[in-house]
Amino acid sequence: MNWDRIEGEWKQRRGKAVHHWGKMMNDELAAIAGKYEELVGRLQERYGIAEEEATQQVKDFKKTIGLLKKSNSRLMKLQKSLHNKERVSRKHVRSRTLVRKTPRARSSD
């Protein structure tokens, strides 16, 4: 996942950033708008850390976003698969109940 994509999806990612960096306010993160250098600078300022540390935190955040996205994708596929299995199962049960055998007439000997 490249940083341009994160910048484009920043409104969605901003909530995760708020959880990640508790001292950063939502409106500050909105103003940053996903710009990499701006984020690094604000982290340095807000947390009083060196540029290298801020850069590493942003890299870690980017990695976390990528992992969450992959995990979400796998969950969506699993959910779709389960939904399809349930649908097939319901269809199978329905077809079995519709095709009941009629009772045989008793012979009168």
Backbone as CSV, one residue per row, in Angstrom:
resi,resn,N_x,N_y,N_z,CA_x,CA_y,CA_z,C_x,C_y,C_z
1,MET,0.858,-1.170,0.000,0.000,0.000,0.000,0.904,1.233,0.000
2,ASN,0.748,2.074,-1.006,1.598,3.254,-1.069,0.940,4.436,-0.358
3,TRP,1.742,5.438,-0.063,1.250,6.555,0.730,0.216,7.380,-0.022
4,ASP,0.300,7.463,-1.335,-0.707,8.200,-2.112,-2.093,7.610,-1.888
5,ARG,-2.160,6.311,-1.796,-3.446,5.643,-1.570,-3.965,5.957,-0.172
6,ILE,-3.073,5.969,0.812,-3.476,6.325,2.179,-3.994,7.753,2.200
7,GLU,-3.291,8.634,1.508,-3.729,10.032,1.452,-5.121,10.134,0.838
8,GLY,-5.383,9.349,-0.197,-6.684,9.364,-0.843,-7.799,8.820,0.039
9,GLU,-7.453,7.890,0.912,-8.444,7.271,1.795,-8.345,7.815,3.218
10,TRP,-7.792,9.005,3.359,-7.467,9.526,4.676,-8.681,9.677,5.583
11,LYS,-9.813,10.067,5.048,-10.996,10.228,5.896,-11.359,8.907,6.569
12,GLN,-11.201,7.813,5.849,-11.478,6.500,6.423,-10.417,6.106,7.441
13,ARG,-9.188,6.454,7.172,-8.063,6.044,8.022,-7.889,6.936,9.246
14,ARG,-8.482,8.100,9.217,-8.285,9.080,10.285,-8.720,8.520,11.633
15,GLY,-9.793,7.760,11.690,-10.247,7.167,12.948,-9.206,6.236,13.535
16,LYS,-8.568,5.458,12.695,-7.512,4.563,13.164,-6.311,5.372,13.662
17,ALA,-6.031,6.486,13.007,-4.924,7.341,13.426,-5.212,7.971,14.780
18,VAL,-6.459,8.340,15.018,-6.824,8.912,16.316,-6.567,7.892,17.414
19,HIS,-6.927,6.625,17.175,-6.654,5.585,18.163,-5.156,5.345,18.318
20,HIS,-4.437,5.421,17.220,-3.002,5.145,17.227,-2.223,6.236,17.963
21,TRP,-2.539,7.456,17.684,-1.863,8.586,18.313,-2.886,9.370,19.129
22,GLY,-3.032,9.013,20.397,-4.045,9.606,21.257,-3.936,11.108,21.455
23,LYS,-2.729,11.666,21.378,-2.558,13.104,21.597,-2.949,13.937,20.380
24,MET,-3.085,13.277,19.243,-3.472,14.003,18.036,-4.987,14.125,18.018
25,MET,-5.462,15.301,17.768,-6.896,15.533,17.721,-7.436,15.220,16.324
26,ASN,-8.700,14.866,16.266,-9.332,14.517,15.002,-9.243,15.674,14.009
27,ASP,-9.439,16.917,14.487,-9.370,18.059,13.570,-7.948,18.289,13.064
28,GLU,-6.946,17.970,13.899,-5.549,18.065,13.436,-5.306,17.048,12.322
29,LEU,-5.777,15.844,12.547,-5.593,14.803,11.544,-6.379,15.116,10.277
30,ALA,-7.511,15.784,10.424,-8.276,16.204,9.248,-7.477,17.234,8.456
31,ALA,-6.819,18.158,9.158,-6.025,19.188,8.491,-4.807,18.586,7.784
32,ILE,-4.257,17.528,8.350,-3.103,16.863,7.739,-3.496,16.239,6.404
33,ALA,-4.723,15.747,6.331,-5.287,15.157,5.108,-4.412,14.058,4.517
34,GLY,-3.721,13.311,5.374,-2.945,12.174,4.909,-1.603,12.516,4.281
35,LYS,-1.195,13.762,4.384,0.099,14.154,3.805,1.230,13.647,4.709
36,TYR,2.098,12.863,4.135,3.147,12.158,4.870,4.038,13.106,5.680
37,GLU,4.626,14.087,5.017,5.554,14.995,5.703,4.851,15.779,6.794
38,GLU,3.616,16.180,6.534,2.833,16.926,7.519,2.588,16.061,8.756
39,LEU,2.268,14.810,8.549,2.031,13.892,9.662,3.293,13.691,10.486
40,VAL,4.407,13.474,9.823,5.686,13.294,10.534,6.001,14.536,11.363
41,GLY,5.830,15.712,10.776,6.103,16.964,11.484,5.203,17.153,12.697
42,ARG,3.917,16.868,12.536,2.991,17.017,13.673,3.307,16.026,14.790
43,LEU,3.721,14.822,14.425,4.091,13.847,15.449,5.311,14.322,16.234
44,GLN,6.284,14.850,15.516,7.478,15.384,16.179,7.075,16.479,17.164
45,GLU,6.250,17.386,16.707,5.830,18.527,17.523,5.003,18.081,18.723
46,ARG,4.010,17.253,18.488,3.068,16.867,19.538,3.700,15.960,20.595
47,TYR,4.541,15.012,20.157,5.123,14.046,21.078,6.549,14.385,21.495
48,GLY,7.130,15.402,20.879,8.503,15.771,21.225,9.498,14.670,20.896
49,ILE,9.356,14.076,19.711,10.239,12.981,19.304,11.061,13.400,18.092
50,ALA,12.121,12.648,17.848,12.998,12.932,16.710,12.299,12.554,15.405
51,GLU,12.787,13.116,14.315,12.206,12.845,13.001,12.252,11.361,12.666
52,GLU,13.364,10.695,13.032,13.497,9.270,12.735,12.411,8.452,13.446
53,GLU,12.154,8.803,14.711,11.121,8.103,15.470,9.739,8.353,14.879
54,ALA,9.456,9.588,14.512,8.165,9.926,13.904,7.996,9.198,12.578
55,THR,9.066,9.161,11.788,9.029,8.459,10.509,8.753,6.975,10.722
56,GLN,9.398,6.379,11.721,9.180,4.955,12.016,7.741,4.709,12.458
57,GLN,7.193,5.607,13.262,5.802,5.444,13.688,4.844,5.497,12.509
58,VAL,5.107,6.390,11.568,4.253,6.499,10.387,4.385,5.237,9.537
59,LYS,5.609,4.710,9.404,5.798,3.456,8.662,5.053,2.314,9.322
60,ASP,5.125,2.243,10.660,4.410,1.202,11.393,2.902,1.344,11.217
61,PHE,2.428,2.581,11.229,1.005,2.851,11.031,0.569,2.389,9.643
62,LYS,1.386,2.692,8.646,1.087,2.279,7.274,1.006,0.753,7.180
63,LYS,1.942,0.080,7.841,1.956,-1.380,7.847,0.702,-1.923,8.522
64,THR,0.318,-1.311,9.632,-0.888,-1.731,10.351,-2.119,-1.578,9.475
65,ILE,-2.215,-0.470,8.761,-3.354,-0.247,7.864,-3.399,-1.335,6.800
66,GLY,-2.252,-1.659,6.235,-2.192,-2.711,5.221,-2.646,-4.060,5.767
67,LEU,-2.202,-4.393,6.981,-2.596,-5.657,7.600,-4.093,-5.680,7.902
68,LEU,-4.618,-4.556,8.380,-6.055,-4.479,8.661,-6.867,-4.629,7.376
69,LYS,-6.379,-4.038,6.313,-7.084,-4.127,5.035,-7.101,-5.578,4.538
70,LYS,-5.965,-6.269,4.636,-5.896,-7.674,4.221,-6.814,-8.529,5.086
71,SER,-6.775,-8.289,6.386,-7.608,-9.042,7.310,-9.086,-8.823,6.999
72,ASN,-9.459,-7.594,6.740,-10.837,-7.271,6.406,-11.252,-7.957,5.111
73,SER,-10.359,-7.984,4.143,-10.642,-8.641,2.872,-10.888,-10.128,3.076
74,ARG,-10.052,-10.772,3.902,-10.229,-12.200,4.184,-11.552,-12.448,4.905
75,LEU,-11.895,-11.576,5.847,-13.166,-11.731,6.551,-14.353,-11.594,5.607
76,MET,-14.275,-10.661,4.687,-15.360,-10.470,3.721,-15.517,-11.707,2.837
77,LYS,-14.392,-12.294,2.391,-14.450,-13.510,1.570,-15.050,-14.669,2.357
78,LEU,-14.646,-14.799,3.613,-15.173,-15.862,4.461,-16.670,-15.678,4.673
79,GLN,-17.083,-14.444,4.935,-18.497,-14.156,5.136,-19.304,-14.487,3.880
80,LYS,-18.779,-14.136,2.720,-19.457,-14.429,1.459,-19.553,-15.938,1.247
81,SER,-18.480,-16.648,1.553,-18.468,-18.099,1.407,-19.508,-18.747,2.319
82,LEU,-19.567,-18.298,3.575,-20.552,-18.834,4.508,-21.976,-18.528,4.050
83,HIS,-22.177,-17.334,3.540,-23.491,-16.945,3.037,-23.905,-17.852,1.881
84,ASN,-22.984,-18.116,0.959,-23.278,-18.986,-0.184,-23.590,-20.410,0.279
85,LYS,-22.848,-20.914,1.263,-23.101,-22.258,1.782,-24.479,-22.325,2.432
86,GLU,-24.836,-21.290,3.188,-26.157,-21.268,3.816,-27.254,-21.236,2.762
87,ARG,-27.043,-20.473,1.714,-28.026,-20.371,0.646,-28.230,-21.729,-0.029
88,VAL,-27.130,-22.406,-0.315,-27.204,-23.731,-0.950,-27.887,-24.709,-0.010
89,SER,-27.563,-24.642,1.267,-28.168,-25.529,2.250,-29.672,-25.292,2.340
90,ARG,-30.097,-24.041,2.379,-31.526,-23.731,2.438,-32.232,-24.212,1.177
91,LYS,-31.575,-24.051,0.042,-32.158,-24.486,-1.232,-32.333,-26.006,-1.230
92,HIS,-31.328,-26.704,-0.714,-31.372,-28.163,-0.653,-32.508,-28.621,0.266
93,VAL,-32.636,-28.005,1.431,-33.694,-28.366,2.376,-35.046,-28.074,1.774
94,ARG,-35.183,-26.925,1.113,-36.446,-26.545,0.494,-36.843,-27.534,-0.593
95,SER,-35.891,-27.930,-1.423,-36.213,-28.859,-2.508,-36.586,-30.228,-1.957
96,ARG,-36.013,-30.647,-0.842,-36.355,-31.933,-0.237,-37.764,-31.892,0.345
97,THR,-38.170,-30.772,0.903,-39.506,-30.697,1.493,-40.574,-30.562,0.425
98,LEU,-40.245,-30.015,-0.719,-41.221,-29.864,-1.789,-41.481,-31.167,-2.529
99,VAL,-40.525,-32.060,-2.531,-40.640,-33.311,-3.283,-40.886,-34.455,-2.304
100,ARG,-41.935,-34.363,-1.554,-42.275,-35.437,-0.617,-42.969,-36.562,-1.370
101,LYS,-42.748,-37.727,-0.895,-43.413,-38.891,-1.498,-44.855,-38.918,-1.015
102,THR,-45.746,-39.245,-1.898,-47.155,-39.353,-1.515,-47.349,-40.718,-0.865
103,PRO,-48.167,-40.765,0.142,-48.365,-42.054,0.826,-49.025,-43.064,-0.111
104,ARG,-48.625,-44.291,-0.014,-49.200,-45.344,-0.843,-50.608,-45.678,-0.351
105,ALA,-51.427,-45.974,-1.295,-52.785,-46.384,-0.927,-52.716,-47.799,-0.358
106,ARG,-53.486,-48.021,0.670,-53.496,-49.350,1.280,-54.352,-50.290,0.439
107,SER,-53.858,-51.429,0.295,-54.643,-52.403,-0.478,-55.666,-53.061,0.430
108,SER,-56.818,-53.273,-0.075,-57.870,-53.915,0.738,-58.011,-55.366,0.273
109,ASP,-57.438,-56.246,0.995,-57.460,-57.670,0.656,-58.689,-58.344,1.119
